[in-house]
Amino acid sequence: MKSGSVLAILVLVSAARCCAAQQVLPEFIGVADALDRQTRRGVIPEHNAVARLCEVVELYPDGYSVRLRHRLEFHRRLGVPAAGPETPRLRELTRFQNEFREVEHLLRLADVRFQLPGFHEDSSPESTVLLAEKARLDVDRLPWIAEQYPTVALWLRSQEPVLRVIRESVTRSHWYMPVFQSRGSDGGQLPVALQHPSAGELLAVMSLLRTSAMFRLGEGQVRAAGTELLTLLRLSRHLQSALNPHYFTGMAMESVGSELCRAWLSSTAVTEADIDEFMASLQALPVASDPLLYCEQYDRVVTLELLEFLRRDKEFSLICLPDPLADQSAVRIVQQVLRQQSADWEAVAQRLNREYDRLQQVYASADITQAMLQMDQVTEQWEGAWQQSKSALETGKSVSQDTVTEYISLRLLLGLPALHRKRGFALGTRIDHSLLQAGCWLRKYQIRMGDWPETPGEVEQLFGCRLPLDPVSGQSLKYRRTGAAIRFYSVGWNGIDDGGVRNRMGETASSADDIEYSLPFSLARPARLPRF
């Protein structure tokens, strides 16, 4: 299963490298016109979050140097003018720190008595680098104060105009972004699947919001911190509600945002009123689209377009289709076979459509645990069959059209586990959301009563509410109290109560996969000043 997912990623990475090597510039053409029409339906610039966000953030695909004419076309299709040079733009922390050090150095040369906050005269370059690295590790996941990381605090203050635009943009009702396309070596259109899923500066926006939330929480600005976290969660839902390449990025954002909310709930400054306002905002988040709908209306379209492009562009297929993990001699042998023997491309397309239909049926007819187990078994069969066909090509045992067709079909099918895992990841974000809502009610009880409840039923009785259920089992979330802390959890994808245990990456002793939430997570820390 893991090798299949890695293989799918490597296909996209190798394709992106191919694009970069050819210095292909993005254009607004191609496969996604139908998706554009569906997404644009009823959307005007005043309702479009992207139309506002792109004023301060670059939303162009990673790895491209976008020419002015493409930038202008991007904004034209959004329905808003391109931002001018006076418009505030997002600046990442690393770039800001470098600029800050240069300014400080010049000021010191002009006047040795001059010292900007954040650096000491006896600080060595090595200690400054260590401080920056420590800040990078802490500022976006734990509460902190300006005295701890003054340079980062200066960066946040400089980004406040950008943050205001980000907060306002995500309150809009729609997310529509034109799909970038590019032209291949033969003049054909490259499918959108070849783009990096974290196009532009969306991940930088997430980092900015996370850092700002933890700063405001450390400074005791509880409501402001909650606003930043809700902005992050709402942006994540926008990305999940639109049929675009950022669907998976949106799920990752929601998972990160839900995790940081534990620090917010654990703050000693949070009140019942703060929690009530926060829960009301949680209820108003946009609804994420079903991953099966995404799979059908976006991934299937893109995969079939990728297949068509591979069929048209021989040179591109010779880069993408060989196993990137194989040694160079094996790669050259496979490339030679692919030059001399063509595939039955119609048969490949039929196989892909058949397996997409199978994927839909599996999830429509079984619960999530059984569906994922079944897809794991199917994937293992695909991997075994692909290894056989790959070996036959590399050794020359069989170079027939049937073998080449089987090889290409399975090579593309090994991308399907990533689609099927989206369903599992989407379930994970639903679990995180349920745990976060339950955490709000439990923390509210603890504030009012001065202690945690012995059972969740005490919370429901006090507030007349119903705590969220476990999205996997459809039953109550599991609850454990240990002294001054509590933990509650979902039974996870296997549907079995493993006692709140979830294996970490690489652990194989058991299949424990419970998803746990605990409070208090981390009370706002006292000042811990950096040492030079």
Secondary structure, DSSP 8 states (H G I E B T S, - for coil): -HHHHHHHHHHHHHHHHHHHHHT--EES-STTHHHHHHHHTT--GGGBHHHHHTTTS--S-TT----HHHHHHHHHHHTS----TTS-----HHHHHHHHHHHHHHHHHH-TT---TT--TT--HHHHHHHHHHHHHHTTTS---TTT-HHHHHHHHHTHHHHHHHHHHHTSSB------EEE-TTS-EE-GGGS-TT-TTHHHHHHHHHHHHHHHHHTT-HHHHHHHHHHHHHHHHHHHHSSSTTHHHHHHHHHHHHHHHHHHHH-TT--HHHHHHHHHHHHTS-----HHHHIIIIIHHHHHHHHHHHHH-HHHHHHHSS-TTS-HHHHHHHHHHHHH----HHHHHHHHHHHHHHHHHHHHHS-HHHHHHHHHHHHHHHHHHHHHHHHHHHHTS--SHHHHHHHHHHHHHTTHHHHHHHHHHHHHHHHHHHHHHHHHHHHHHHHHHSS--SSHHHHHHHHT----B-TTTSSB-EEEEETTEEEEEE-TTTT---TT-B--TT--S---B-EEEEES------------
